[in-house]
Amino acid sequence: MFLKKQLIQLCTIITLLFISSFVSASTLLVMGDSLSAAYNLRQQDGWVSLLKNQLSQSHPEIQVINASVSGETTQGGLSRFNDLLATHKPDIVVLELGANDALRGYPLDQTTLNLEKMIEQAQKSGAVVLLIGNQIPQNYGKRYTQMFFNLYKDIASKYSLAYLPFMLENVALNKDLMQSDGLHPNKAGQPIVLQNILPHLQPLLDNIK
């Protein structure tokens, strides 16, 4: 009788622990383009997978979903964003889009509007956002490249977001860390990209209840 009672108590504890871990699970959604989709690399070598591996040790309760697509524009991202929010219910969204808009010469006011819509949708769903900015080559014209770079800062200020101005700092101008196209980090560059992102992401991770 005593053993039966102990067994029931043990099963109850295990069940409660399972339910607790399920309820406390959190999700981080990365919404990006080729810079976050491990372009021309194995998926496990990209910065998002490196982040996932690191969080499995430091924050095992956080699930990382990479919804990044090579070639994605802000319009493409916006078109599928609501469904991703509904499916994954993220606590954190890392938003890294816009470079392809600029490389294609799209109007920056439309890029701004698309990013703002995604941010508003994320915040309405209860997620906090880390906005990642970018730069484009100077041959697109000084005025256009500066306006593109500044739009992220303006959006981050408007919505009081965590903000990283340039994810390829200390990578973009180093040929040893970049692929031959001069636009995408190689395998060696990916850990440095992650190290650029982590200081801005860490406070959001630590605030997850």
C-alpha positions in Angstrom: 0.0 0.0 0.0 2.8 2.3 1.0 4.7 1.6 -2.3 1.5 2.2 -4.3 1.1 5.6 -2.6 4.7 6.5 -3.3 4.3 5.5 -6.9 1.2 7.7 -7.3 3.0 10.7 -5.8 6.0 10.1 -8.1 3.7 10.0 -11.2 2.0 13.2 -10.0 5.3 15.0 -9.6 6.5 13.9 -13.1 3.2 15.0 -14.6 3.4 18.4 -13.0 7.0 18.9 -14.1 6.0 18.0 -17.7 3.1 20.4 -17.6 5.2 23.1 -16.1 7.9 22.8 -18.7 5.3 22.8 -21.5 3.6 25.9 -20.1 6.8 27.8 -19.6 8.2 27.0 -23.1 8.9 30.2 -25.1 9.5 30.8 -28.7 11.9 33.1 -30.6 11.0 33.7 -34.2 13.7 34.9 -36.7 12.2 36.7 -39.6 14.9 37.5 -42.1 16.3 37.1 -45.6 19.4 35.3 -46.9 21.6 36.8 -44.1 19.6 34.8 -41.6 18.9 31.8 -43.8 22.4 30.5 -44.0 22.7 31.3 -47.7 25.1 29.0 -49.6 26.0 27.3 -46.3 24.8 24.2 -44.4 21.9 25.3 -42.1 23.8 24.2 -39.0 26.6 26.7 -39.9 24.3 29.8 -40.0 24.1 32.2 -37.1 20.5 31.2 -36.2 21.5 27.6 -35.8 24.5 28.7 -33.7 22.1 30.7 -31.6 19.8 27.7 -31.2 22.7 25.5 -30.0 23.8 28.2 -27.5 20.3 28.7 -26.1 19.8 24.9 -25.7 22.4 25.2 -22.9 21.6 28.7 -21.5 17.9 28.9 -22.1 16.6 25.3 -22.8 13.0 26.5 -22.5 13.3 28.7 -25.6 12.4 27.2 -29.0 14.0 28.9 -32.0 12.1 29.1 -35.2 13.9 30.3 -38.3 11.4 31.7 -40.8 14.0 33.4 -42.9 13.9 33.0 -46.7 16.7 33.9 -49.1 15.6 36.8 -51.4 12.8 37.8 -49.1 11.6 41.4 -49.2 9.6 43.3 -46.6 6.5 42.8 -48.7 7.0 39.1 -48.9 7.7 38.9 -45.2 4.6 40.9 -44.4 2.4 38.7 -46.5 3.2 35.6 -44.4 3.9 37.2 -41.0 0.5 37.0 -39.5 0.3 33.3 -40.1 3.7 32.8 -38.5 2.6 34.7 -35.5 -0.6 32.7 -35.2 1.2 29.4 -35.7 4.2 29.9 -33.4 3.0 32.6 -30.9 6.5 33.9 -30.4 7.6 35.8 -27.3 10.5 37.4 -29.2 10.7 38.3 -32.9 14.1 39.1 -34.5 13.2 41.2 -37.6 15.9 41.3 -40.2 14.5 42.4 -43.5 14.9 45.2 -46.0 18.2 44.6 -47.7 16.6 43.1 -50.7 14.2 46.0 -51.0 17.2 48.4 -51.2 19.2 46.2 -53.5 16.2 46.2 -55.9 15.8 50.0 -55.6 12.3 49.8 -54.0 10.9 53.0 -52.5 12.1 53.2 -48.9 8.8 54.7 -47.6 7.2 51.4 -48.6 9.9 49.4 -46.9 9.4 51.5 -43.8 5.6 50.9 -43.9 6.0 47.1 -44.3 8.4 46.9 -41.4 6.2 49.0 -39.2 3.2 46.8 -40.0 5.1 43.7 -39.0 6.3 45.4 -35.8 2.7 46.4 -34.9 1.4 42.9 -35.6 4.2 41.4 -33.4 3.5 43.8 -30.6 -0.2 43.3 -30.8 0.4 39.5 -30.5 2.4 40.1 -27.3 5.9 39.6 -28.8 8.9 41.9 -28.2 11.0 42.8 -31.3 14.7 43.1 -31.9 15.1 45.1 -35.1 18.2 44.5 -37.1 19.4 47.1 -39.5 21.7 46.8 -42.5 23.8 48.7 -45.0 24.0 48.4 -48.8 27.0 49.2 -51.1 27.8 52.8 -51.6 27.4 52.4 -55.4 23.6 52.8 -54.9 24.2 56.4 -54.2 25.2 58.2 -50.9 21.8 59.7 -50.3 19.9 56.5 -50.9 22.3 54.3 -48.8 22.2 56.8 -45.9 18.4 57.0 -46.0 18.2 53.2 -46.0 20.6 52.9 -43.0 18.7 55.6 -41.1 15.2 54.2 -41.6 15.9 51.4 -39.1 17.0 53.8 -36.4 13.9 55.9 -36.9 11.6 52.9 -36.7 13.4 51.6 -33.6 13.0 55.0 -31.9 9.3 55.3 -33.0 8.4 51.9 -31.5 11.0 51.8 -28.6 12.6 48.7 -29.9 15.8 46.8 -29.2 17.9 47.7 -32.2 21.2 46.6 -33.8 22.3 49.0 -36.5 24.5 46.6 -38.6 24.7 42.9 -38.1 27.8 42.5 -40.3 30.0 44.8 -38.2 33.6 43.6 -38.3 32.6 41.0 -41.0 31.4 42.8 -44.1 34.8 44.3 -45.0 36.9 41.3 -44.2 37.3 39.0 -47.2 38.2 36.1 -45.0 34.8 36.2 -43.4 32.7 36.8 -46.5 31.6 34.7 -49.4 32.8 35.5 -52.9 29.7 37.6 -53.7 30.8 40.2 -51.1 27.3 40.2 -49.6 27.0 37.1 -47.4 29.2 36.0 -44.5 30.9 32.6 -44.9 31.0 29.9 -42.3 33.9 31.7 -40.4 31.9 34.9 -40.3 28.7 33.4 -38.8 29.9 33.2 -35.2 30.9 36.9 -35.4 27.5 37.8 -36.7 26.0 36.0 -33.7 28.3 37.8 -31.3 27.1 41.1 -32.8 23.5 40.2 -32.3 23.7 38.6 -28.8 24.2 41.8 -26.7 21.0 43.2 -28.1 19.1 40.0 -27.8 20.3 38.9 -24.4 18.1 41.4 -22.4 15.0 40.2 -24.2 15.9 36.6 -23.5 16.5 37.3 -19.8 13.1 39.1 -19.5 11.1 36.1 -20.7 9.0 34.9 -17.8 
